[in-house]
Amino acid sequence: MLRRICVFCGSSFGSRPAYREAAETVGRLLGRRGIELVYGGSNVGLMGVMADACLEGGGRVIGVIPQALVDKEVAHLGLTELRVVNSMHERKFLMADLSDAFLALPGGYGTWDEFCEVLTWSQLGIQRKACGLLNVNGYYDAFLEFADRAVAEGFLRDVHRGLLLSDNDPARLLDRLANYAVPIVDKWIGRPVR
């Protein structure tokens, strides 16, 4: 059951209208499906667009934001709930703790950092939560190719590569995240534990 999903995305709009449209679509879908949105608590860029769309669709939105960003006046003050924390590390931990799965929309270093950390936690068996990339306009093609290259070069096992879900359709990806059973994997030999 997917009750809450953590979405990582850009604090900018990006250069293509498709990115903004995808953030709005994800927000509306979450609102319609009754899935609570957990995100970084900002009112700017794709983050703000997605949160507003979810709220307008009748959804609940929990923002988690460090005090330093509240001080810069980028906190979204119209959310269902805004949790202010002391650090980025605390932010990431709380967002992960609150969520049942993770989704990344287009974004930069912060988006990649947050997503790769939770994906690593699933790889190491620290959590068993699905992780997916919304590949808008092929934005994550190179990232997915790099993951395949890591397998080919012996730095990533096939079973761990399988933890990285991706799709270009938001509704289909949400369905996949809701229905994906993250395998328990022996991290040393890379095989599912039976």
ChimeraX commands (.cxc) that place a marker at each C-alpha (Angstrom):
marker #1 position 0.00,0.00,0.00 radius 0.5
marker #1 position 1.44,3.32,-1.07 radius 0.5
marker #1 position 0.22,5.84,1.52 radius 0.5
marker #1 position 3.02,8.38,1.20 radius 0.5
marker #1 position 5.62,8.98,-1.46 radius 0.5
marker #1 position 8.70,11.15,-1.22 radius 0.5
marker #1 position 9.38,13.11,-4.39 radius 0.5
marker #1 position 12.73,14.75,-5.12 radius 0.5
marker #1 position 12.83,17.41,-7.83 radius 0.5
marker #1 position 14.37,20.68,-8.90 radius 0.5
marker #1 position 14.16,23.98,-7.10 radius 0.5
marker #1 position 14.28,25.46,-10.62 radius 0.5
marker #1 position 11.77,25.03,-13.45 radius 0.5
marker #1 position 14.30,23.76,-15.98 radius 0.5
marker #1 position 14.49,24.91,-19.57 radius 0.5
marker #1 position 11.57,22.92,-21.01 radius 0.5
marker #1 position 7.83,23.32,-20.32 radius 0.5
marker #1 position 7.56,19.52,-20.11 radius 0.5
marker #1 position 9.34,19.53,-16.73 radius 0.5
marker #1 position 6.80,21.87,-15.16 radius 0.5
marker #1 position 3.95,19.92,-16.76 radius 0.5
marker #1 position 5.31,16.66,-15.31 radius 0.5
marker #1 position 5.54,18.17,-11.81 radius 0.5
marker #1 position 1.94,19.39,-12.07 radius 0.5
marker #1 position 0.80,15.98,-13.34 radius 0.5
marker #1 position 2.52,14.13,-10.50 radius 0.5
marker #1 position 1.00,16.50,-7.94 radius 0.5
marker #1 position -2.50,16.09,-9.38 radius 0.5
marker #1 position -2.15,12.30,-9.60 radius 0.5
marker #1 position -1.09,12.05,-5.96 radius 0.5
marker #1 position -4.03,14.22,-4.89 radius 0.5
marker #1 position -6.51,12.15,-6.90 radius 0.5
marker #1 position -5.11,8.85,-5.66 radius 0.5
marker #1 position -5.07,9.91,-2.02 radius 0.5
marker #1 position -1.30,9.42,-1.76 radius 0.5
marker #1 position 0.34,11.94,0.56 radius 0.5
marker #1 position 3.25,13.86,-0.88 radius 0.5
marker #1 position 6.45,14.22,1.14 radius 0.5
marker #1 position 8.96,16.62,-0.35 radius 0.5
marker #1 position 11.57,19.25,0.48 radius 0.5
marker #1 position 9.12,21.93,1.64 radius 0.5
marker #1 position 10.07,24.66,-0.83 radius 0.5
marker #1 position 7.80,27.06,-2.70 radius 0.5
marker #1 position 10.13,27.46,-5.69 radius 0.5
marker #1 position 10.72,25.63,-8.98 radius 0.5
marker #1 position 9.29,22.20,-9.70 radius 0.5
marker #1 position 8.98,21.62,-5.95 radius 0.5
marker #1 position 6.47,24.44,-5.52 radius 0.5
marker #1 position 4.55,23.57,-8.68 radius 0.5
marker #1 position 4.14,19.94,-7.62 radius 0.5
marker #1 position 3.07,20.80,-4.07 radius 0.5
marker #1 position 0.51,23.35,-5.31 radius 0.5
marker #1 position -0.94,20.87,-7.82 radius 0.5
marker #1 position -1.28,18.21,-5.14 radius 0.5
marker #1 position -3.00,20.62,-2.74 radius 0.5
marker #1 position -5.31,21.91,-5.49 radius 0.5
marker #1 position -6.25,18.29,-6.22 radius 0.5
marker #1 position -7.32,17.76,-2.61 radius 0.5
marker #1 position -4.12,16.02,-1.56 radius 0.5
marker #1 position -2.10,16.25,1.60 radius 0.5
marker #1 position 1.46,17.59,1.45 radius 0.5
marker #1 position 4.18,17.29,4.09 radius 0.5
marker #1 position 7.20,19.52,3.57 radius 0.5
marker #1 position 10.51,18.93,5.33 radius 0.5
marker #1 position 12.90,21.86,5.20 radius 0.5
marker #1 position 16.04,22.96,7.06 radius 0.5
marker #1 position 15.85,26.16,9.09 radius 0.5
marker #1 position 18.53,27.71,6.87 radius 0.5
marker #1 position 16.17,27.53,3.88 radius 0.5
marker #1 position 13.26,28.87,5.93 radius 0.5
marker #1 position 15.50,31.84,6.74 radius 0.5
marker #1 position 16.00,32.41,2.98 radius 0.5
marker #1 position 12.18,32.64,2.64 radius 0.5
marker #1 position 11.77,29.66,0.32 radius 0.5
marker #1 position 9.52,27.60,2.63 radius 0.5
marker #1 position 6.04,26.81,1.34 radius 0.5
marker #1 position 3.73,28.14,4.05 radius 0.5
marker #1 position 0.50,26.73,2.59 radius 0.5
marker #1 position 1.19,23.02,3.11 radius 0.5
marker #1 position -0.80,20.53,5.12 radius 0.5
marker #1 position 2.23,20.22,7.37 radius 0.5
marker #1 position 5.67,21.85,7.35 radius 0.5
marker #1 position 8.40,20.27,9.44 radius 0.5
marker #1 position 11.46,22.42,10.06 radius 0.5
marker #1 position 14.69,20.56,10.82 radius 0.5
marker #1 position 18.24,21.58,11.67 radius 0.5
marker #1 position 20.23,20.12,8.78 radius 0.5
marker #1 position 20.10,18.56,5.32 radius 0.5
marker #1 position 21.01,15.20,6.87 radius 0.5
marker #1 position 18.06,15.40,9.24 radius 0.5
marker #1 position 15.84,16.46,6.35 radius 0.5
marker #1 position 16.79,13.43,4.24 radius 0.5
marker #1 position 16.36,11.01,7.13 radius 0.5
marker #1 position 12.92,12.35,8.07 radius 0.5
marker #1 position 11.69,12.39,4.47 radius 0.5
marker #1 position 12.77,8.78,4.06 radius 0.5
marker #1 position 11.27,7.74,7.38 radius 0.5
marker #1 position 7.89,9.25,6.49 radius 0.5
marker #1 position 7.68,7.67,3.03 radius 0.5
marker #1 position 6.76,4.32,1.52 radius 0.5
marker #1 position 8.55,4.88,-1.82 radius 0.5
marker #1 position 10.67,7.44,-3.67 radius 0.5
marker #1 position 10.35,9.24,-6.96 radius 0.5
marker #1 position 12.76,11.64,-8.66 radius 0.5
marker #1 position 11.68,14.17,-11.25 radius 0.5
marker #1 position 14.23,16.24,-13.16 radius 0.5
marker #1 position 16.58,18.20,-10.92 radius 0.5
marker #1 position 20.23,18.89,-10.18 radius 0.5
marker #1 position 22.77,17.90,-7.55 radius 0.5
marker #1 position 20.34,18.00,-4.62 radius 0.5
marker #1 position 17.81,15.80,-6.41 radius 0.5
marker #1 position 20.47,13.32,-7.47 radius 0.5
marker #1 position 22.04,13.24,-4.00 radius 0.5
marker #1 position 18.77,12.58,-2.24 radius 0.5
marker #1 position 17.65,9.95,-4.74 radius 0.5
marker #1 position 20.98,8.10,-4.87 radius 0.5
marker #1 position 21.12,7.98,-1.08 radius 0.5
marker #1 position 17.74,6.27,-0.70 radius 0.5
marker #1 position 18.54,3.97,-3.64 radius 0.5
marker #1 position 21.75,2.97,-1.85 radius 0.5
marker #1 position 19.78,2.31,1.35 radius 0.5
marker #1 position 17.57,-0.10,-0.61 radius 0.5
marker #1 position 20.67,-1.74,-2.12 radius 0.5
marker #1 position 22.19,-2.26,1.32 radius 0.5
marker #1 position 18.95,-3.57,2.82 radius 0.5
marker #1 position 18.64,-0.64,5.23 radius 0.5
marker #1 position 15.13,-0.21,3.83 radius 0.5
marker #1 position 12.87,-2.05,1.39 radius 0.5
marker #1 position 11.26,0.83,-0.48 radius 0.5
marker #1 position 10.85,1.25,-4.23 radius 0.5
marker #1 position 12.81,3.98,-6.04 radius 0.5
marker #1 position 11.89,5.37,-9.45 radius 0.5
marker #1 position 12.97,8.03,-11.93 radius 0.5
marker #1 position 10.39,9.92,-13.98 radius 0.5
marker #1 position 12.29,10.18,-17.24 radius 0.5
marker #1 position 10.71,13.34,-18.68 radius 0.5
marker #1 position 11.87,14.04,-22.26 radius 0.5
marker #1 position 14.74,11.58,-21.77 radius 0.5
marker #1 position 16.22,13.69,-18.97 radius 0.5
marker #1 position 17.52,10.61,-17.15 radius 0.5
marker #1 position 18.64,8.63,-20.23 radius 0.5
marker #1 position 22.32,9.25,-19.50 radius 0.5
marker #1 position 21.84,8.35,-15.81 radius 0.5
marker #1 position 20.19,5.04,-16.77 radius 0.5
marker #1 position 22.92,4.35,-19.33 radius 0.5
marker #1 position 25.51,5.03,-16.63 radius 0.5
marker #1 position 23.81,2.50,-14.33 radius 0.5
marker #1 position 23.98,-0.07,-17.15 radius 0.5
marker #1 position 27.65,0.81,-17.67 radius 0.5
marker #1 position 28.30,0.23,-13.96 radius 0.5
marker #1 position 26.85,-3.28,-14.36 radius 0.5
marker #1 position 28.95,-3.96,-17.48 radius 0.5
marker #1 position 32.10,-2.75,-15.72 radius 0.5
marker #1 position 31.48,-4.85,-12.59 radius 0.5
marker #1 position 30.63,-2.04,-10.15 radius 0.5
marker #1 position 26.92,-2.80,-9.85 radius 0.5
marker #1 position 25.17,-6.15,-9.75 radius 0.5
marker #1 position 22.16,-6.90,-11.97 radius 0.5
marker #1 position 19.90,-7.38,-8.99 radius 0.5
marker #1 position 20.86,-3.95,-7.66 radius 0.5
marker #1 position 20.39,-2.37,-11.09 radius 0.5
marker #1 position 16.88,-3.81,-10.93 radius 0.5
marker #1 position 16.15,-1.63,-7.89 radius 0.5
marker #1 position 16.21,1.45,-10.16 radius 0.5
marker #1 position 12.79,1.76,-11.75 radius 0.5
marker #1 position 12.12,4.29,-14.50 radius 0.5
marker #1 position 9.33,5.32,-16.82 radius 0.5
marker #1 position 8.30,8.35,-18.83 radius 0.5
marker #1 position 4.63,8.04,-17.85 radius 0.5
marker #1 position 3.83,9.37,-14.34 radius 0.5
marker #1 position 0.70,7.25,-13.76 radius 0.5
marker #1 position 2.40,4.06,-14.90 radius 0.5
marker #1 position 5.47,4.77,-12.77 radius 0.5
marker #1 position 3.32,5.40,-9.67 radius 0.5
marker #1 position 1.60,2.04,-10.30 radius 0.5
marker #1 position 4.98,0.33,-10.62 radius 0.5
marker #1 position 6.25,1.92,-7.41 radius 0.5
marker #1 position 3.10,0.85,-5.56 radius 0.5
marker #1 position 3.36,-2.75,-6.78 radius 0.5
marker #1 position 7.13,-3.28,-6.68 radius 0.5
marker #1 position 8.38,-5.65,-4.02 radius 0.5
marker #1 position 11.97,-4.71,-3.26 radius 0.5
marker #1 position 13.90,-7.98,-2.94 radius 0.5
marker #1 position 15.95,-8.80,0.12 radius 0.5
marker #1 position 19.44,-9.08,-1.34 radius 0.5
marker #1 position 22.62,-10.50,0.10 radius 0.5
marker #1 position 24.73,-7.39,-0.42 radius 0.5
marker #1 position 27.99,-9.34,-0.57 radius 0.5
marker #1 position 27.08,-11.85,-3.25 radius 0.5
marker #1 position 24.34,-9.83,-4.92 radius 0.5
marker #1 position 21.71,-12.55,-4.99 radius 0.5
marker #1 position 18.16,-12.38,-3.65 radius 0.5
marker #1 position 17.75,-14.05,-0.28 radius 0.5
marker #1 position 15.14,-16.80,-0.40 radius 0.5
marker link #1:1,2 radius 0.2
marker link #1:2,3 radius 0.2
marker link #1:3,4 radius 0.2
marker link #1:4,5 radius 0.2
marker link #1:5,6 radius 0.2
marker link #1:6,7 radius 0.2
marker link #1:7,8 radius 0.2
marker link #1:8,9 radius 0.2
marker link #1:9,10 radius 0.2
marker link #1:10,11 radius 0.2
marker link #1:11,12 radius 0.2
marker link #1:12,13 radius 0.2
marker link #1:13,14 radius 0.2
marker link #1:14,15 radius 0.2
marker link #1:15,16 radius 0.2
marker link #1:16,17 radius 0.2
marker link #1:17,18 radius 0.2
marker link #1:18,19 radius 0.2
marker link #1:19,20 radius 0.2
marker link #1:20,21 radius 0.2
marker link #1:21,22 radius 0.2
marker link #1:22,23 radius 0.2
marker link #1:23,24 radius 0.2
marker link #1:24,25 radius 0.2
marker link #1:25,26 radius 0.2
marker link #1:26,27 radius 0.2
marker link #1:27,28 radius 0.2
marker link #1:28,29 radius 0.2
marker link #1:29,30 radius 0.2
marker link #1:30,31 radius 0.2
marker link #1:31,32 radius 0.2
marker link #1:32,33 radius 0.2
marker link #1:33,34 radius 0.2
marker link #1:34,35 radius 0.2
marker link #1:35,36 radius 0.2
marker link #1:36,37 radius 0.2
marker link #1:37,38 radius 0.2
marker link #1:38,39 radius 0.2
marker link #1:39,40 radius 0.2
marker link #1:40,41 radius 0.2
marker link #1:41,42 radius 0.2
marker link #1:42,43 radius 0.2
marker link #1:43,44 radius 0.2
marker link #1:44,45 radius 0.2
marker link #1:45,46 radius 0.2
marker link #1:46,47 radius 0.2
marker link #1:47,48 radius 0.2
marker link #1:48,49 radius 0.2
marker link #1:49,50 radius 0.2
marker link #1:50,51 radius 0.2
marker link #1:51,52 radius 0.2
marker link #1:52,53 radius 0.2
marker link #1:53,54 radius 0.2
marker link #1:54,55 radius 0.2
marker link #1:55,56 radius 0.2
marker link #1:56,57 radius 0.2
marker link #1:57,58 radius 0.2
marker link #1:58,59 radius 0.2
marker link #1:59,60 radius 0.2
marker link #1:60,61 radius 0.2
marker link #1:61,62 radius 0.2
marker link #1:62,63 radius 0.2
marker link #1:63,64 radius 0.2
marker link #1:64,65 radius 0.2
marker link #1:65,66 radius 0.2
marker link #1:66,67 radius 0.2
marker link #1:67,68 radius 0.2
marker link #1:68,69 radius 0.2
marker link #1:69,70 radius 0.2
marker link #1:70,71 radius 0.2
marker link #1:71,72 radius 0.2
marker link #1:72,73 radius 0.2
marker link #1:73,74 radius 0.2
marker link #1:74,75 radius 0.2
marker link #1:75,76 radius 0.2
marker link #1:76,77 radius 0.2
marker link #1:77,78 radius 0.2
marker link #1:78,79 radius 0.2
marker link #1:79,80 radius 0.2
marker link #1:80,81 radius 0.2
marker link #1:81,82 radius 0.2
marker link #1:82,83 radius 0.2
marker link #1:83,84 radius 0.2
marker link #1:84,85 radius 0.2
marker link #1:85,86 radius 0.2
marker link #1:86,87 radius 0.2
marker link #1:87,88 radius 0.2
marker link #1:88,89 radius 0.2
marker link #1:89,90 radius 0.2
marker link #1:90,91 radius 0.2
marker link #1:91,92 radius 0.2
marker link #1:92,93 radius 0.2
marker link #1:93,94 radius 0.2
marker link #1:94,95 radius 0.2
marker link #1:95,96 radius 0.2
marker link #1:96,97 radius 0.2
marker link #1:97,98 radius 0.2
marker link #1:98,99 radius 0.2
marker link #1:99,100 radius 0.2
marker link #1:100,101 radius 0.2
marker link #1:101,102 radius 0.2
marker link #1:102,103 radius 0.2
marker link #1:103,104 radius 0.2
marker link #1:104,105 radius 0.2
marker link #1:105,106 radius 0.2
marker link #1:106,107 radius 0.2
marker link #1:107,108 radius 0.2
marker link #1:108,109 radius 0.2
marker link #1:109,110 radius 0.2
marker link #1:110,111 radius 0.2
marker link #1:111,112 radius 0.2
marker link #1:112,113 radius 0.2
marker link #1:113,114 radius 0.2
marker link #1:114,115 radius 0.2
marker link #1:115,116 radius 0.2
marker link #1:116,117 radius 0.2
marker link #1:117,118 radius 0.2
marker link #1:118,119 radius 0.2
marker link #1:119,120 radius 0.2
marker link #1:120,121 radius 0.2
marker link #1:121,122 radius 0.2
marker link #1:122,123 radius 0.2
marker link #1:123,124 radius 0.2
marker link #1:124,125 radius 0.2
marker link #1:125,126 radius 0.2
marker link #1:126,127 radius 0.2
marker link #1:127,128 radius 0.2
marker link #1:128,129 radius 0.2
marker link #1:129,130 radius 0.2
marker link #1:130,131 radius 0.2
marker link #1:131,132 radius 0.2
marker link #1:132,133 radius 0.2
marker link #1:133,134 radius 0.2
marker link #1:134,135 radius 0.2
marker link #1:135,136 radius 0.2
marker link #1:136,137 radius 0.2
marker link #1:137,138 radius 0.2
marker link #1:138,139 radius 0.2
marker link #1:139,140 radius 0.2
marker link #1:140,141 radius 0.2
marker link #1:141,142 radius 0.2
marker link #1:142,143 radius 0.2
marker link #1:143,144 radius 0.2
marker link #1:144,145 radius 0.2
marker link #1:145,146 radius 0.2
marker link #1:146,147 radius 0.2
marker link #1:147,148 radius 0.2
marker link #1:148,149 radius 0.2
marker link #1:149,150 radius 0.2
marker link #1:150,151 radius 0.2
marker link #1:151,152 radius 0.2
marker link #1:152,153 radius 0.2
marker link #1:153,154 radius 0.2
marker link #1:154,155 radius 0.2
marker link #1:155,156 radius 0.2
marker link #1:156,157 radius 0.2
marker link #1:157,158 radius 0.2
marker link #1:158,159 radius 0.2
marker link #1:159,160 radius 0.2
marker link #1:160,161 radius 0.2
marker link #1:161,162 radius 0.2
marker link #1:162,163 radius 0.2
marker link #1:163,164 radius 0.2
marker link #1:164,165 radius 0.2
marker link #1:165,166 radius 0.2
marker link #1:166,167 radius 0.2
marker link #1:167,168 radius 0.2
marker link #1:168,169 radius 0.2
marker link #1:169,170 radius 0.2
marker link #1:170,171 radius 0.2
marker link #1:171,172 radius 0.2
marker link #1:172,173 radius 0.2
marker link #1:173,174 radius 0.2
marker link #1:174,175 radius 0.2
marker link #1:175,176 radius 0.2
marker link #1:176,177 radius 0.2
marker link #1:177,178 radius 0.2
marker link #1:178,179 radius 0.2
marker link #1:179,180 radius 0.2
marker link #1:180,181 radius 0.2
marker link #1:181,182 radius 0.2
marker link #1:182,183 radius 0.2
marker link #1:183,184 radius 0.2
marker link #1:184,185 radius 0.2
marker link #1:185,186 radius 0.2
marker link #1:186,187 radius 0.2
marker link #1:187,188 radius 0.2
marker link #1:188,189 radius 0.2
marker link #1:189,190 radius 0.2
marker link #1:190,191 radius 0.2
marker link #1:191,192 radius 0.2
marker link #1:192,193 radius 0.2
marker link #1:193,194 radius 0.2
view
